[in-house]
């Protein structure tokens, strides 16, 4: 989008770009910890920063989206969570969950990670305290949108607002 090759896109809104306008589509989601089934912390109902200080955090590769990676890791650290290290996995949630299941580390992710996990009881979800939330998902377009797109952006904004309201009411 920033290169001018894409007129409209959907992205996780981790930071503002002066070259882009955006409208949120889906509100932020709560972040959960995902642990291997036999992990010592599975017995805890809620995980706090002191509980996980000796763990390795699994994340997607920084090279896939450096701004989002840095934003998210900073947000985790601002909430007081520290880790022994960070291990980068593949870009797919299944890669991360497989790494969790095999004991490489723990992951922080949205609720739907548990729904896409094919690991059964080998990956367990726990809430964290303090609560963290992912950034909103937004539809975005170049601020200097091509003339052919400008007339449609009002419709895009309206559809995004309706989706956001519906998703917010459902959560």
Beta strands, then each sheet from edge to edge (+ up, - down):
strand 1: 8-12
strand 2: 20-26
strand 3: 31-36
strand 4: 46-48
strand 5: 56-60
strand 6: 85-89
strand 7: 106-110
strand 8: 123-129
strand 9: 137-142
sheet 1: 1+ 9- 2+
sheet 2: 4+ 8+ 3- 7+ 5+ 6+
end
